[in-house]
Amino acid sequence: MRTVRGRLHALWHTVVGAVGLIMGFLPHVLHHIGLLAGTALVAGSGGTALFGALGLLASIPMLVRLYRRFGSWIAPALGLLVFAAMFSLSAFVIGPAISGTGADVPPGPVPTPGHTSEHTGGH
């Protein structure tokens, strides 16, 4: 009985580890799905909110385990604060620094219309 329980425990940890691995790689490989699908899911605030929610959902088992181990909501609250801090650092500091969309990047040239009020031919 002990070996069956140990094997089930090991299998459970393998499944949880695989889910964590997939959740970690998901933002990095999603843009390879297709031009529109990957861009629509990970671009801008929509992608940030999506992966923040998925990360929070994936951390629920850890938060429950912290509550059971310490018998208080303080440990899960601290874990949630650490998650929020690390996600914010990644999404709002590291991500823009890597992609070059930070505040220190000067804006590009503004497009101007090439048509004047007299230019109506061919329309």
C-alpha positions as CSV (number, residue, x, y, z in Angstrom):
1,M,0.0,0.0,0.0
2,R,2.8,2.4,0.8
3,T,4.5,2.0,-2.6
4,V,1.2,2.6,-4.4
5,R,0.6,5.7,-2.4
6,G,4.2,6.9,-3.0
7,R,3.8,6.3,-6.8
8,L,0.6,8.2,-6.9
9,H,2.2,11.0,-5.0
10,A,5.1,11.1,-7.4
11,L,2.7,11.0,-10.4
12,W,0.8,13.9,-9.0
13,H,3.9,16.0,-8.5
14,T,4.9,15.1,-12.1
15,V,1.6,16.3,-13.4
16,V,1.7,19.5,-11.4
17,G,5.3,20.1,-12.6
18,A,4.2,19.5,-16.2
19,V,1.4,22.0,-15.8
20,G,3.8,24.6,-14.3
21,L,6.2,24.0,-17.2
22,I,3.4,24.5,-19.8
23,M,2.2,27.6,-18.1
24,G,5.7,29.0,-18.0
25,F,6.3,28.3,-21.7
26,L,2.9,29.3,-22.9
27,P,3.5,33.1,-23.3
28,H,6.8,32.4,-25.1
29,V,5.4,30.0,-27.7
30,L,1.9,31.3,-28.2
31,H,3.0,33.7,-30.9
32,H,4.1,30.8,-33.1
33,I,0.5,29.5,-33.4
34,G,-0.4,31.9,-36.1
35,L,-0.1,35.6,-37.0
36,L,-3.4,36.7,-35.6
37,A,-4.0,34.1,-32.9
38,G,-0.7,34.6,-31.1
39,T,-0.7,38.4,-31.5
40,A,-4.3,38.8,-30.3
41,L,-3.7,36.8,-27.1
42,V,-0.4,38.1,-25.9
43,A,-0.3,41.7,-27.2
44,G,-0.9,44.6,-24.8
45,S,-3.0,44.7,-21.7
46,G,-5.3,41.8,-22.8
47,G,-2.4,39.4,-22.8
48,T,-1.1,40.7,-19.5
49,A,-4.5,40.3,-17.9
50,L,-4.9,36.8,-19.4
51,F,-1.6,35.5,-18.2
52,G,-2.0,37.2,-14.8
53,A,-5.3,35.4,-14.4
54,L,-3.8,32.1,-15.5
55,G,-0.9,32.5,-13.2
56,L,-3.2,33.2,-10.3
57,L,-5.3,30.2,-11.1
58,A,-2.2,28.0,-11.3
59,S,-1.0,29.2,-7.9
60,I,-4.2,28.2,-6.0
61,P,-2.9,24.7,-5.1
62,M,0.2,26.3,-3.6
63,L,-1.8,28.8,-1.7
64,V,-4.0,26.1,-0.3
65,R,-0.9,24.1,0.7
66,L,0.5,27.1,2.5
67,Y,-2.8,27.6,4.4
68,R,-2.8,23.9,5.5
69,R,0.8,24.0,6.5
70,F,0.7,27.2,8.6
71,G,-2.9,27.1,9.6
72,S,-3.3,30.8,8.9
73,W,-4.2,33.0,6.0
74,I,-1.1,35.1,6.5
75,A,1.2,32.7,4.6
76,P,-1.1,32.5,1.5
77,A,-1.5,36.3,1.6
78,L,2.2,36.7,1.6
79,G,2.5,34.2,-1.2
80,L,-0.1,36.1,-3.2
81,L,1.8,39.4,-2.6
82,V,5.0,37.8,-3.8
83,F,3.2,36.5,-6.9
84,A,1.7,39.9,-7.6
85,A,5.1,41.7,-7.2
86,M,6.9,39.3,-9.4
87,F,4.2,39.3,-12.1
88,S,4.2,43.1,-12.0
89,L,8.0,43.3,-12.2
90,S,7.9,40.9,-15.2
91,A,5.0,42.6,-17.0
92,F,5.7,46.2,-16.4
93,V,9.5,46.5,-16.1
94,I,11.3,43.5,-17.6
95,G,8.9,43.0,-20.6
96,P,9.0,46.6,-21.8
97,A,12.8,46.7,-21.3
98,I,13.2,43.6,-23.4
99,S,10.8,44.6,-26.2
100,G,12.0,48.2,-26.3
101,T,8.6,49.8,-25.6
102,G,9.7,51.5,-22.4
103,A,9.2,55.1,-21.5
104,D,12.8,56.0,-22.4
105,V,12.3,55.1,-26.1
106,P,11.5,58.3,-28.1
107,P,8.4,58.1,-30.2
108,G,8.7,57.6,-33.9
109,P,7.7,60.1,-36.5
110,V,4.0,61.0,-36.7
111,P,2.4,60.2,-40.0
112,T,1.0,63.2,-41.8
113,P,-1.7,63.2,-44.5
114,G,-0.3,63.6,-48.0
115,H,-3.5,65.0,-49.4
116,T,-4.5,68.7,-49.6
117,S,-8.0,70.1,-49.9
118,E,-7.6,70.5,-53.7
119,H,-6.5,66.9,-54.1
120,T,-9.7,65.0,-55.0
121,G,-8.8,63.4,-58.3
122,G,-9.2,59.6,-58.5
123,H,-11.3,59.3,-55.4
